Structures are given as structure tokens and as C-alpha cells.
Amino acid sequence: MVATAAASAFFSVAPLPSELGSKASAKGVVGGPSSLDACGIRSKSAGSSKGLKAKANAQAPSKVNGTPVVGLSSGLDMVKNDEEISSRTSRTFINQLPDWSMLLAAITTVFLAAEKQWMMLDWKPRRPDMLIDPFGLGRIVQDGLVFRQNFSIRSYEIGADRTASIETLMNHLQETALNHVKTAGLLGDGFGSTPEMCKRNLIWVVARMQVLVDRYPTWGDVVQVDTWVCRSGKNGMRRDWLVLDCNTGETLTRASSLWVMMNKETRKLSKMPDEVRAEIGGYFADKPPVIDEDGRRLPKLDDNTAEFIRRGLTPRWSDLDVNQHVNNVKYIGWILESAPSPIIETHELSGMTLEYRRECAKDSVLQSLANVSGASVGGLLDSGNVECQHLLRLVDGSEVVRARTEWRPKHSKSFSSLGSIPNQGA
């Protein structure tokens, strides 16, 4: 009976014509079990020529073989509902799936882009020194007291001798000094000023600097610059630099400088406030100077004592720093403007001492004075080391920088041993 009822839910049987629209017959089927056999099928007379026909009951009988059947109709409904829910769920799950063609296209695009980037990378073997700090960002080393940064010598940073210029080395020193302050978390809104210094309109200015160059790096060399700060008196700070060849560890340059504070508004020197001293005191290293101080007095030059004078020097807009005065490195270029050509052609700068007297702004007009001591310009080839005195002054006579430079004869070098640089670009 249950199988018959279940089959009737899926396979409908055409009703007899005499039963269409017969309400009484329907009642008889529901309420008169005497007209049904044990299987719940209504029988017609045996002599009928149409044979046996059956109609599935629309409702389940209340008894089968005298046994009550409870909930059969509701069970069928539950089966139907489960099938509908399952069908609806299946359709919903499929509808939620992405368009496979679009997904495949997106995956292909990602892999092609990754492959392109991969092919653009240069996987050629590199020297071990180039793997150290490859991006030149710098880092704090040696118990947080020394800042270290690497620089690669670029083609536009070399001169006629195919070595880095002194201005390039000085720019590296200045860059590491500022990055040291920034990495230590002490950079305020000023140019190297700490937050406490910014509150009081104070800035750092260099008063004296001494540089010794043992060897100039060449194009493609990677140099390591270490810098640290130490106390200098009550109101000063000493900053030292050590420049090494990353490949050999050879010392290339040593430099030491003395810094003092100046009020940004009044342009006068200032004492170091206790708040600033407490702010930076933990970063002072206890190290001796990397260079023994040259205590010799720098003489003052004038029109009578200077052998060479270069006039009409004016700063360009690109020579100014964020404090609106000429960058310290630019002074070195102006000082060398008055050096005689025979010295520059036959000697290389091996050391210099600078004393900064005052700043100059964008509208300043300067003069560069120089005097050669220890040898005459005509006999430089046989003179060995040469020493020069320099003065950079404004047109009104105010001193800007006093300096002493030391020169050594250039080593004999064959340009062919350094490789040839094509005259025309590729």
C-alpha cells in the first residue's frame, strides 16, 4: 500500500469517465472502505470488457488490513518537501559558484604578471658586499650607538680621474648624519633637529670639520659609512665618520666634526638646554676622535697675501638647504675654485680642515682666495705634497670659511686598466 501511494505521487493514472466530477464516488472512496479491496483499489465487475483499471487514492486510507495507518499523508508531504528543499539548495549552491571562465582568466592574468616581474629581476650573481644593506637604508649597530649605511658610487659621481669627487664623499657624510637622527627617532620637523630643539627654534650648525682621504673609491665600488656622536664640552657635540671599502674592509676616509646650536630666529649661537641634553644624551658614544685634531691656526688671507682669487661666486637655488642657507658641501666646491689648475691636474686632495665662520644666503656674492705654501706652482711635479690656505668671504670682507687643504701627487694610472668608457651612449 505504501509503495502504491508513493508511486501515485509521481505517476498519475487517468480517471474513469464515469468518475469525473462524481462527488459521491469521492466520498465513497474516502469514507467507504467496503468498496475497496485490501490494496485500496476500487474494483469493477468481472464482466466488463474494459478490463481492470485502477485509480490511485488521493488520500491514504485510515486502515490497511485492519491496522491503522497514522501520518502517511504527512509523511508523503515531508518527502516532497525534503526533495524540494534539496533541489532548491542544490540550485542555490550552483548559482553561488563563480563564473569558471572569469576565474580562470583572472588566475592566468595574475600568473602572467608574476612571470613578467620575475623575468625583469636581475638574478646574476652579485658580490657579497653588495648583499649588505642592498637598498642603502642604513641601520643601527654596536649597541645602538653607531649608524651604518652603504652607498654605491654612481657614474655621475666620478670625475675626470674616474674616482669619486670630494663633494660626493661629503654628501655621503651628511646623508648618514641625518639618517642617524631619523633612524634613532629623534628627527623633528627641522633639518636634523630633535623635537625638543624644534620647540625652542634651535638647529645644529657645524663649526669645524677635518677630513682625511686615504683612497678615493671608483665607479661601481660600494662603501660603508659608519657614524656616531660624542660629547664635546658643555654645549657642543662631536660627530665622527669612518668610510670603508665593503669588499676589502680598507679604510677610505676618516672625518670628524664639531657641532653647536644656533637659534633659528636670531641666528645666534645658543647653549644646549637641559631638555635637549637629556633627549640626546643616551646616544653619545664614548670613543676617541677618529682623527687627531690639527691644532694649527688657520691664517687669514687678504688681497695682499692671496696668490689666487676667484670672484663673483653666487649660490644657485639648488645650493640651498631646507634652512634657506647654503649647504655646507657647497662651500668646499667654492674653496677649490681658487686652487691653481696645475695642483688639481697633478695632485689629489688628501685632507682638509674647515672652520665655518658664518652662513651665507641665496643673495650672497662671494670671493674665494687661495695661497700655496711649501712649493711654487711651477715646480709642483717635483714638490711632493702640497699645502694650501683658503678663505671664502663675502664681497664686504666678512669671512665665511677658513680652510687648509693638503694635496698628494696622483698615482700613475693607466686608463686602460680601469676599463674604457664609450664616447657615445648605447
C-alpha positions in Angstrom: 0.0 0.0 0.0 2.8 2.4 0.9 4.5 1.6 -2.4 1.3 2.3 -4.3 0.8 5.5 -2.5 4.3 6.6 -3.2 4.0 5.7 -6.8 0.8 7.7 -7.1 2.7 10.8 -6.0 4.9 10.5 -9.1 2.8 8.7 -11.8 -0.8 9.9 -12.2 -3.4 7.4 -13.6 -6.2 8.7 -15.8 -9.6 8.6 -14.0 -12.6 6.7 -15.5 -15.0 8.9 -17.3 -17.9 7.9 -15.1 -15.9 9.1 -12.1 -15.2 12.6 -13.3 -16.8 15.2 -11.2 -18.6 12.4 -9.1 -18.7 13.9 -5.6 -20.5 10.9 -4.1 -18.0 8.5 -5.5 -15.2 10.5 -4.0 -16.9 10.4 -0.6 -17.3 6.6 -1.1 -13.6 6.2 -1.7 -12.8 8.2 1.5 -15.4 7.0 3.8 -16.4 3.6 2.5 -13.7 1.0 2.8 -16.2 -1.7 1.8 -15.9 -0.7 -1.8 -12.1 -1.2 -1.7 -10.2 -4.3 -1.6 -7.3 -5.0 0.7 -4.9 -3.0 -1.5 -7.2 0.1 -1.5 -8.1 -0.3 -5.2 -11.7 0.0 -6.4 -12.8 -3.0 -8.5 -15.4 -3.1 -11.3 -17.5 -6.0 -12.4 -15.6 -9.0 -13.8 -17.6 -9.0 -17.0 -16.6 -5.6 -18.0 -15.0 -5.6 -21.4 -12.6 -2.7 -20.5 -10.7 -4.9 -18.1 -9.2 -3.8 -14.8 -8.4 -0.2 -14.2 -7.2 1.5 -11.0 -7.1 4.9 -9.7 -4.6 6.0 -7.1 -6.2 7.3 -3.9 -5.6 10.9 -3.3 -5.5 10.3 0.4 -4.0 7.5 2.4 -6.6 5.1 3.9 -7.1 5.1 7.7 -6.5 1.3 7.9 -4.6 -1.3 6.0 -5.7 -4.9 6.7 -7.4 -3.7 9.8 -4.2 -1.9 11.0 -4.5 1.9 11.5 -2.1 3.9 9.3 -1.1 7.2 11.0 0.6 10.1 9.3 1.1 8.5 5.9 -0.2 11.6 4.1 2.0 13.9 6.2 5.0 11.5 5.5 4.5 11.9 1.8 4.3 15.7 2.2 7.6 15.6 4.1 9.2 13.6 1.4 8.1 16.1 -1.2 9.2 19.0 0.9 12.6 17.4 1.5 13.0 16.9 -2.2 12.0 20.4 -3.0 14.4 21.8 -0.3 17.2 19.6 -1.6 16.6 20.7 -5.2 16.4 24.4 -4.2 19.6 24.1 -2.1 21.4 22.4 -5.0 20.4 25.1 -7.4 21.4 27.8 -4.9 24.9 26.3 -4.3 25.5 26.1 -8.1 24.3 29.7 -8.6 26.7 30.9 -5.9 29.7 29.4 -7.7 31.8 32.0 -9.7 31.9 32.0 -13.4 34.7 29.5 -14.1 35.8 31.2 -17.3 36.2 34.5 -15.5 38.0 32.9 -12.6 40.4 31.1 -14.9 41.1 34.4 -16.8 41.9 36.2 -13.5 44.3 33.4 -12.4 46.0 33.5 -15.8 46.4 37.2 -15.6 48.0 37.0 -12.1 50.4 34.3 -13.2 51.4 36.2 -16.3 52.1 39.4 -14.3 54.1 37.5 -11.7 56.1 35.8 -14.5 56.8 39.2 -16.1 58.1 40.7 -12.8 60.2 37.5 -12.3 61.8 37.9 -15.7 62.6 41.5 -15.0 64.6 40.7 -11.9 68.4 40.6 -12.3 69.4 37.2 -10.9 73.1 37.5 -11.9 75.5 36.5 -9.1 76.5 39.6 -7.0 79.5 40.3 -4.9 79.0 39.5 -1.2 79.5 43.2 -0.3 76.5 44.2 -2.4 74.2 42.0 -0.4 74.8 44.0 2.7 72.1 46.6 3.1 71.2 46.4 -0.6 68.7 49.2 -0.5 71.0 51.6 1.3 68.5 52.4 4.1 71.0 52.1 6.9 70.7 50.5 10.3 71.8 51.0 13.9 74.7 48.8 15.1 77.0 48.4 18.0 74.6 48.6 20.9 72.5 51.3 19.2 75.3 53.9 19.2 76.6 53.6 15.6 74.7 54.2 12.4 75.8 52.3 9.3 74.8 52.9 5.7 76.1 51.6 2.3 76.5 53.7 -0.8 77.2 52.6 -4.4 79.4 55.0 -6.3 77.4 56.1 -9.4 78.7 57.1 -12.8 77.7 60.7 -12.3 79.6 60.9 -9.0 83.1 60.4 -10.5 85.4 63.0 -12.1 88.0 63.1 -14.8 90.2 60.8 -12.7 87.4 58.2 -12.6 87.2 58.4 -8.9 84.5 59.8 -6.6 84.8 63.5 -6.0 85.3 65.1 -2.6 81.8 66.5 -2.9 80.4 63.0 -3.3 82.1 61.8 -0.1 80.9 64.8 1.8 77.4 64.3 0.7 77.6 60.7 2.0 78.7 62.0 5.3 75.9 64.5 5.5 73.3 61.9 4.5 74.4 59.4 7.1 74.3 62.1 9.8 70.7 63.0 9.1 69.6 59.4 8.7 71.2 58.6 12.0 69.0 61.1 13.7 65.9 59.9 11.8 66.5 56.2 12.5 67.0 56.9 16.2 63.6 58.5 16.3 65.0 62.0 17.1 64.1 63.8 13.9 61.7 66.6 14.5 60.3 69.0 11.8 63.6 70.6 11.3 66.7 69.7 9.3 68.4 67.3 11.8 66.8 69.0 14.8 65.2 66.9 17.6 61.7 67.5 18.9 63.0 69.5 21.9 65.2 71.6 19.7 62.2 72.4 17.4 60.2 73.6 20.4 63.0 76.2 21.0 63.7 77.1 17.4 67.2 75.5 17.6 69.2 74.0 14.8 72.6 72.3 14.5 75.4 74.1 12.7 78.9 72.8 12.0 81.7 74.9 13.5 84.8 72.9 12.5 85.5 69.9 10.3 88.5 67.8 9.5 88.7 65.2 6.7 91.4 62.7 5.7 91.1 60.7 2.5 93.3 57.7 2.2 91.9 56.5 -1.1 89.1 57.6 -3.3 86.5 54.9 -4.4 85.9 54.4 -8.1 82.8 53.8 -10.2 80.8 50.7 -9.0 82.5 50.5 -5.6 80.3 50.0 -2.6 81.4 51.9 0.5 80.2 51.5 4.1 79.8 54.7 6.1 79.7 54.4 10.0 78.9 57.5 12.1 78.4 58.2 15.7 78.2 61.2 18.1 80.1 62.1 21.3 80.1 64.9 23.8 82.3 67.9 23.2 82.4 70.3 26.0 79.3 71.5 27.7 77.3 72.8 24.8 78.9 71.0 21.8 78.7 67.7 20.0 81.3 65.8 18.0 80.3 63.6 15.1 82.8 61.2 13.5 82.7 59.2 10.3 84.6 56.1 9.1 84.3 55.1 5.5 85.3 51.6 4.5 85.5 49.6 1.2 82.8 47.0 1.6 84.8 44.5 -0.5 88.2 44.7 1.2 87.4 46.4 4.5 90.1 49.0 3.7 89.7 52.4 5.3 89.0 55.1 2.7 88.1 58.2 4.6 88.0 59.5 8.1 86.2 62.6 9.2 85.5 64.4 12.5 83.3 67.5 13.1 82.2 69.8 15.9 78.6 71.0 16.1 77.0 73.7 18.1 73.4 75.0 18.4 72.1 78.2 16.9 68.7 79.9 17.3 66.9 79.8 14.0 65.2 83.2 14.5 68.0 85.3 16.0 70.8 83.4 14.1 72.9 83.5 17.3 74.7 80.6 19.0 72.8 79.1 21.9 73.6 76.9 24.9 72.3 73.4 24.9 69.1 73.2 27.0 68.9 70.5 29.7 65.9 69.0 27.9 67.8 68.6 24.7 70.8 67.2 26.6 68.5 64.6 28.3 67.0 63.8 24.9 70.2 63.0 23.1 72.5 62.0 25.9 71.7 58.4 25.7 73.0 58.3 22.1 76.5 59.6 22.9 79.3 57.1 22.4 82.4 57.0 24.5 85.0 56.9 21.7 88.2 58.9 21.0 88.2 61.1 17.9 88.8 59.1 14.7 91.3 61.8 13.7 93.9 63.6 15.8 92.9 67.2 15.9 95.1 69.5 13.8 95.6 72.4 16.3 97.4 74.6 13.9 95.9 78.0 13.4 94.3 78.8 10.1 95.8 82.1 8.8 93.6 84.9 7.4 94.1 85.7 3.8 93.6 89.1 2.1 94.2 90.6 -1.3 97.9 91.1 -0.5 98.7 87.6 0.8 96.5 85.5 -1.5 98.1 84.3 -4.7 94.8 83.3 -6.4 91.4 85.0 -6.2 88.2 83.9 -7.8 85.5 86.5 -7.6 81.8 86.6 -8.4 80.7 83.3 -6.8 76.9 83.2 -6.2 74.8 80.4 -4.9 72.1 78.8 -7.0 68.7 77.8 -5.7 69.8 74.2 -5.7 72.7 75.1 -3.4 70.3 76.0 -0.5 69.2 73.6 2.2 65.8 73.5 4.0 67.0 76.2 6.4 67.4 78.6 3.4 71.2 78.9 3.6 73.9 77.4 1.5 74.7 73.8 2.1 78.0 73.0 3.8 79.1 70.8 1.0 78.8 73.7 -1.5 81.5 75.7 0.4 84.0 73.0 -0.4 83.4 73.4 -4.1 83.8 77.2 -3.9 87.1 76.8 -1.9 88.5 74.6 -4.6 87.6 77.1 -7.2 90.6 79.1 -6.3 93.0 76.2 -6.3 95.5 76.5 -9.2 94.9 74.2 -12.1 98.4 72.6 -12.0 97.7 71.3 -8.5 94.3 69.9 -9.5 95.8 68.2 -12.6 98.9 66.7 -10.9 97.7 66.2 -7.3 94.7 64.8 -5.4 93.1 66.2 -2.3 94.3 64.1 0.7 93.0 66.2 3.6 91.3 69.4 4.6 90.4 71.4 7.7 87.5 73.7 7.6 86.4 76.5 10.1 82.9 77.8 9.4 82.6 81.5 10.5 79.2 82.5 9.2 76.5 81.4 6.9 75.5 82.9 3.5 72.1 83.1 1.9 70.9 82.9 -1.7 71.6 86.6 -2.5 75.2 86.5 -1.3 78.2 87.2 -3.6 81.4 85.5 -2.6 85.1 85.5 -3.3 87.5 82.6 -3.0 91.1 83.2 -2.1 94.0 80.7 -2.0 97.7 80.6 -1.3 100.1 77.8 -2.0 102.7 77.1 0.7 105.7 74.8 0.6 106.3 74.9 -3.1 106.0 77.1 -6.1 103.3 76.3 -8.6 105.8 75.9 -11.4 107.6 73.1 -9.6 104.7 71.0 -8.4 105.7 67.9 -10.3 108.8 67.6 -8.1 107.4 69.0 -4.9 105.6 66.0 -3.4 102.9 67.0 -1.0 101.5 70.5 -1.3 99.5 72.5 1.3 97.2 75.5 0.5 95.4 78.0 2.7 92.0 79.2 1.7 89.5 81.9 2.6 85.9 82.2 1.4 84.5 85.6 2.1 81.6 87.9 1.1 82.3 91.0 -1.1 82.2 93.2 2.0 85.1 91.3 3.5 83.1 89.2 6.0 84.6 85.7 6.5 82.5 82.7 5.7 85.0 79.8 5.8 88.7 79.4 6.6 90.3 76.3 5.3 93.5 74.3 4.8 93.9 71.7 2.1 96.6 69.1 1.7 97.4 67.5 -1.7 99.5 64.5 -2.6 100.8 63.5 -6.1 98.4 61.4 -8.1 99.4 57.8 -8.6 100.3 56.8 -12.1 97.2 55.0 -13.5 96.5 53.6 -16.9 93.1 54.3 -18.1 93.0 51.1 -19.9 93.4 49.2 -16.7 90.2 50.7 -15.4 88.2 49.8 -18.5 87.1 52.0 -21.3 84.1 54.2 -21.2 82.5 54.7 -24.6 82.2 58.2 -26.0 78.7 57.6 -27.3 75.8 56.3 -25.4 74.4 52.9 -26.3 
